[in-house]
Amino acid sequence: MIEGTGFGWIVIDGKRYNSDVLILATGEIKDRYENFSGSSHSLSKIEVDILLTGSPEVIIVGTGQAGCLVIPKEIKDYIKKKDVSCLQFPTPEAIKVFNQEKRKKSALFHLTC
C-alpha cells in the first residue's frame, strides 16, 4: 500500500523513501538509482527488464509530480511485445491506480518533476 507522495518522497507500507523506486511484482522495492545509468526523465529498457521480474501483467509508471518522465515509443513497443500493459500517470495519480489495480503489477515511481 502506498500512503502518499510529495516532491522527492513516497511512503510505502509506512516507510518513507527519498529516491525514485521500483516495485517489482515479487513485492521487492528497489532504489531506482542503484547501479543506474541513463536519464532520470526517461524509462530505459534495462529498467523495464527489472520491472518484468516476477511476470507482471501491468507496469505502472509514475511520471513525476509534474509528469516529466517520458516513456519512449521503442520502450512502449518493447513492453507491448512482452504482452504486458503499461499505464502512465503523474505520480500522485499513479499511486492511486497502483493501490486499486488488482492485476499482478510492478511499478516505477519518479518522485520529482
Order of alpha helices (4+ residues) and beta strands (2+ residues): beta-beta-beta-beta-beta-alpha-beta-alpha-beta-alpha-beta
